[in-house]
Amino acid sequence: WLYDSIFSFGPDGKLPLLQNTYYGKRWSEAADASGRIYVCDSANQCINVYSAANALLGTIPVSRPDMVAVSKKTGNVYVIGKVLTGSNFAMWLYKFGPYDNGAAKICSVFTNYSIGTANTGNYGKLTMRTSLAVNDSNSNPWVWVGGGNTITVLAYEDAGNVFVVKKNFYQESLNRPN
């Protein structure tokens, strides 16, 4: 079934493959200000980076990438990666420097909740959806992460070498009067 499969790229970087796996049911892509395309490749545990003309430029290694976003202002690459812990996927937010500067890993943060898996019988295991977005309108970019068992949205400020939680919508909802 398609629900048990993910798309990945072949060794030549051009031919998409459909592979059966228990993780990475997403295909996410983003573009930077130079027109490069960043594509999650969970099967090969990396982000594939393509030129605007679709030539494979290189990869950024990351554990089971699920979502990718790129700051148009700074060129930094943000990735949601998953680490399998028991029957759940723990979500991590990673920050890599701009691709032009080697895309070195700068920092990461555990998002404090995990992605649950649900056995859906004939359809196999499905992971709960995640989302990732970058807001460049502040002096420091904010990185928005959604999904997980608590179904919340977290807003992190990119403060250089660390992420600072600015908003936790799940916690804010618990503090609202009924």
C-alpha positions in Angstrom: 0.0 0.0 0.0 1.1 3.6 -0.6 0.5 4.2 3.2 3.5 1.9 3.9 5.8 3.5 1.3 7.8 6.6 0.9 9.5 8.3 -2.0 13.3 8.5 -2.2 15.8 9.2 -4.9 18.0 6.6 -6.6 21.8 6.6 -6.6 21.8 8.8 -9.7 19.7 11.4 -7.9 17.2 11.5 -10.6 14.9 8.5 -10.5 12.3 8.6 -7.7 11.9 5.2 -5.9 9.0 3.9 -3.9 10.3 2.0 -0.9 8.5 0.2 1.9 9.5 1.3 5.3 8.1 1.9 8.8 9.2 5.6 9.0 9.2 8.7 6.9 5.8 8.8 5.3 6.4 12.3 4.1 7.9 14.0 1.1 8.8 17.6 1.9 10.7 20.2 -0.1 11.7 23.8 0.2 13.6 26.4 -1.9 16.2 29.0 -0.9 16.6 32.5 -2.3 19.0 31.2 -4.9 16.5 28.8 -6.3 18.0 25.6 -4.9 15.5 22.9 -3.9 15.9 20.9 -0.7 14.1 17.6 -0.6 13.6 15.2 2.4 14.9 11.7 1.6 14.1 9.6 4.7 15.2 6.3 3.2 18.7 7.6 2.6 18.6 9.8 5.8 19.5 13.1 4.2 18.3 16.2 2.5 19.0 16.2 -1.2 20.0 19.6 -2.6 19.2 20.4 -6.2 20.0 23.3 -8.4 17.3 25.3 -10.1 18.0 23.2 -13.2 17.4 20.0 -11.2 21.1 18.9 -11.0 21.9 17.1 -7.7 24.4 19.4 -5.9 24.9 17.4 -2.7 23.3 16.2 0.5 22.9 17.2 4.1 22.9 14.2 6.4 20.1 14.1 9.0 18.3 11.3 10.8 15.0 10.5 9.1 14.1 13.9 7.8 10.4 14.6 7.8 10.1 18.3 7.0 12.5 20.9 5.6 12.3 24.7 5.5 14.8 27.4 4.5 15.1 31.0 5.7 15.1 33.3 2.6 16.8 35.9 4.8 19.7 33.9 6.3 19.9 30.8 4.1 19.8 28.6 7.2 18.2 25.2 6.7 15.7 23.9 9.3 14.8 20.2 9.4 12.4 18.1 11.5 14.1 14.7 12.0 12.8 11.7 13.8 14.5 9.2 16.1 12.7 5.9 16.7 12.3 5.4 20.5 10.2 2.3 21.2 7.0 2.6 19.2 7.2 6.4 18.9 9.2 8.8 16.8 10.8 11.6 18.9 10.9 14.8 16.9 14.0 17.0 16.7 14.4 20.4 15.1 17.8 20.8 13.5 19.4 24.0 12.2 22.1 23.9 9.5 24.0 26.8 8.1 23.5 28.0 4.5 24.3 25.5 1.8 26.9 27.9 0.3 28.8 27.7 3.6 28.8 23.9 3.8 25.5 23.5 5.6 27.2 22.6 8.9 24.9 21.6 11.8 24.6 24.5 14.2 22.1 23.4 16.8 19.2 21.1 17.6 16.4 20.9 20.1 14.1 18.0 21.2 10.6 19.3 20.6 9.4 17.7 23.9 6.9 15.3 22.4 6.9 12.4 20.0 5.1 11.3 16.9 2.9 8.4 17.7 2.2 5.6 15.3 -1.2 4.0 14.8 -1.8 0.5 13.5 -4.5 0.9 10.9 -5.0 -2.8 10.0 -4.7 -3.3 6.2 -3.2 0.2 5.8 -0.2 -0.5 8.1 1.2 2.1 10.5 0.7 5.8 9.9 2.6 8.6 11.6 0.8 11.7 12.8 1.5 14.7 10.6 4.0 17.4 11.3 4.5 20.8 9.9 7.4 23.3 9.7 7.6 26.9 8.6 10.0 29.8 8.9 9.0 33.4 9.6 11.7 35.9 8.5 9.9 39.0 9.5 11.4 39.3 13.0 15.1 40.4 13.5 15.8 36.7 14.3 13.8 34.1 12.3 11.1 32.2 14.1 10.7 28.6 13.3 7.2 27.1 13.7 6.8 23.4 14.4 3.4 21.6 14.6 2.1 18.1 15.2 2.9 15.3 17.5 0.9 13.6 20.3 -0.1 16.8 21.9 -1.2 18.3 18.6 0.4 21.6 19.4 2.3 24.3 17.6 5.6 25.6 19.0 7.3 28.8 17.9 11.0 28.9 18.4 13.2 31.9 17.9 16.5 31.1 16.1 18.8 32.8 18.6 22.1 31.8 16.8 23.4 28.7 18.5 20.2 27.8 20.4 16.4 27.7 19.8 14.3 29.7 22.3 10.6 28.7 22.8 8.5 31.9 22.2 5.1 30.3 22.0 3.6 27.0 23.0 0.0 27.0 21.9 -0.9 23.8 23.8 0.4 25.2 27.1 -1.4 28.5 26.4 -4.7 26.7 25.8 -4.4 24.9 29.2 -4.1 28.3 30.9 -7.2 29.7 29.3 -10.3 30.1 31.6 -13.2 27.8 30.6 
